[in-house]
């Protein structure tokens, strides 16, 4: 029941105070529509470039993440008209929380190929080790976040709802730790490869260097966003941070848009001169290149 004695499922902005809503503000129509437009544009560019350069594994991960972003911000538009609705709130919460795991998976796929290009002899691990390790970390993070969202959805009591949030925070924290480890291993490999200066002549040059820098920035953007979401959800849905729309739109929306633009404007397929598959690796002995 709300403070106005109106059942929460019957609440509207004219009958209940905003403090009774799922978020204590009215989600901006323009801001959320803008993000939908940007992500839709990026999705189209990713599909075009993915087909052109035949970067199928990368394309599938990007489509998954971008589709979730579009659905999530679409749900926030529903909340613009009625911020008391629970289902749109839950859909936006789950979709926008788990979507970046797909983008981090795309980055992990790129690192393995960079190792192949610069020379496996300069790496502490084989390319497939990077891929399998961090994709597994991504899956664990995704499962925890999805499970937490499901628990929050099915919660019959506030305590069960908080348990769901804690599980989501655990998944986000695991993602932050994975990204931190990824950054450390990248820095280690970059240091070793730089000393040896080993790179395929066919793809060296400005385009490939820009791609490398774009990958670094994309990782930083996703890391900042993940740290923010850990802090946001750790305080619960009623915390000041969880109900600060401007902070959310910048540290969630703008960070992920920036990461996706990095992965789109400096597309790996173009950086590898159309040789995404030839720069691949086998996930098992005698297997076909990924």
WOJOSUL-V615270 format. One record per backbone hydrogen bond with DSSP energy under -1.0 kcal/mol. CO is the residue of the C=O (numbers start at 1). NH is the residue of the N-H. Records with the same first field share a line. If there is no record, write none. Layout:
CO = NH, NH
//
This chain:
2 = 5
6 = 2
7 = 10
8 = 11
12 = 15, 16
17 = 20
18 = 21
28 = 32
29 = 33
30 = 34
31 = 35
32 = 36
33 = 37
34 = 38
35 = 39
36 = 40
37 = 41
38 = 42
39 = 43
40 = 44
41 = 45
42 = 46
43 = 47
44 = 48
45 = 49
46 = 50
47 = 51
48 = 52
49 = 53
50 = 55
54 = 56
55 = 59
56 = 60
57 = 61
58 = 62
59 = 63
60 = 64
61 = 65
62 = 66
63 = 67
64 = 68
65 = 69
66 = 70
67 = 71
68 = 72
69 = 73
70 = 74
71 = 75
72 = 76
73 = 77
74 = 78
75 = 79
76 = 80
78 = 82
82 = 85
83 = 22
86 = 90
87 = 91
88 = 92
89 = 93
90 = 94
91 = 95
92 = 96
93 = 97
94 = 98
95 = 99
98 = 101
99 = 102
100 = 104
101 = 105
102 = 106
103 = 107
104 = 108
105 = 109
106 = 110
107 = 111
108 = 112
109 = 113
110 = 114
111 = 115
112 = 116
113 = 117
114 = 118
115 = 119
119 = 122
120 = 123
126 = 130
127 = 131
128 = 132
129 = 133
130 = 134
131 = 135
132 = 136
133 = 137
134 = 138
135 = 139
136 = 140
137 = 141
138 = 142
139 = 143
140 = 144
141 = 145
142 = 146
143 = 147
144 = 148
145 = 149
146 = 150
147 = 151
148 = 152
149 = 153
150 = 154
157 = 161
158 = 162
159 = 163
160 = 164
161 = 165
162 = 166
163 = 167
164 = 168
165 = 169
166 = 170
167 = 171
168 = 172
169 = 173
170 = 174
171 = 175
172 = 176
173 = 177
174 = 178
175 = 179
176 = 180
177 = 181
178 = 182
179 = 183
180 = 184
181 = 185
182 = 186
183 = 187
184 = 188
185 = 189
186 = 190
187 = 191
188 = 192
189 = 193
190 = 194
191 = 195
192 = 196
193 = 197
200 = 203
205 = 209
206 = 210
207 = 211
208 = 212
209 = 213
210 = 214
211 = 215
212 = 216
213 = 217
214 = 218
215 = 219
216 = 220
217 = 221
218 = 222
219 = 223
220 = 224
221 = 225
222 = 226
223 = 227
224 = 228
225 = 229
226 = 230
227 = 231
228 = 232
229 = 233
230 = 234
233 = 236
236 = 239
241 = 244
244 = 248
245 = 249
246 = 250
247 = 251
248 = 252, 253
249 = 254
250 = 255
252 = 256
253 = 257
254 = 258
255 = 259
256 = 260
257 = 261
258 = 262
259 = 263
261 = 265
262 = 266
267 = 271
268 = 272
269 = 274
270 = 273
272 = 275
275 = 279
277 = 280
281 = 290
284 = 287
//
